[in-house]
């Protein structure tokens, strides 16, 4: 259980770091466009979509982690019982 929570924290931290880097990169690009007085082309996909993609990947990783953890815990719990009672 503790390992699952720690791994979930690692996945969330990775999401925050990568989404933050994406945000900072986009913000710097927009500041550069303003400083050089050039027209920034619209980003495709949008900045929001890019950041949401990181969140979706992190959530999928957490769901897979919990499903694997559930299977392992079920096997460990069933190993405590006599095979005749399973």
N, C-alpha and C positions, 0 to 999 in steps of 0.2 A: 504494500500500500504506500509506504513512504517513497519507494523508488518510483512509483507511478506519479506521485505528486511532484517529486523533484524533476522527473523528465518532462512533465507538463509545464513546469516553470521554465525549463530550458527552452522548450518549444515557444512558449510565450515571449521569452526574452529575445529569442531569435527573430520572432515576428516584429517586435518593437524596434530592434536594431535595424533590420532590413527595411522596414517601412519608414523609419526615421531617416535612413540614408537616402532613400528614394525621395522623400519630401525635401530634404536639404538640397539634393541635386537639382530637383525641379525649381526650387526657390532661387538657387544661385543662377540658374539659367535665365529665369525671368528677370532677375536683377541685372544680369549682363545685357539682356535685350533692352532694358530701360536705360542703362548706362550708355550703350552704343546707339540708342535711339533707332533701333531696327525693329521691324515687326516680327514678333514671335509667332511662328506657325502653331496652330493648335495641335496639342499632342494627341496622338492616336495610338493606343487607347488613352483615355483620359487619365489624369493623375489619380483620381479617386479609384478607378478601375484597377490600376496597378497596385495600389496599396491594399485594396480589398482582396486581390489575388494572393498576396502574402498571408492575409488572415485566413482565407479558405484553405490554403496549403497547411497552415499551422493547425487548424481545426481538424483537417483530415488526418494529420499525423497523431493528434491527441486521440481521435476516435479509434484509429488502428491500435494505438498503444493500449487503450482501455480494453479493447476486444481481446488482444493477445494476453493481457494481464488477467482478464476474466477467465480465459481458458486455462491458464497456468494455475490460478488459484482453485479452480474447480477440480483439476487433476490432483493437486495437493490435498484438498479436502476429501476427495474420494479415496485417496490412498490410506487415510486413517481408518477406514472401515474394512471389515473382513470381506473378501471377495464374494462370499455367500450372501451377504446382506446388500450388495450393490445391485 
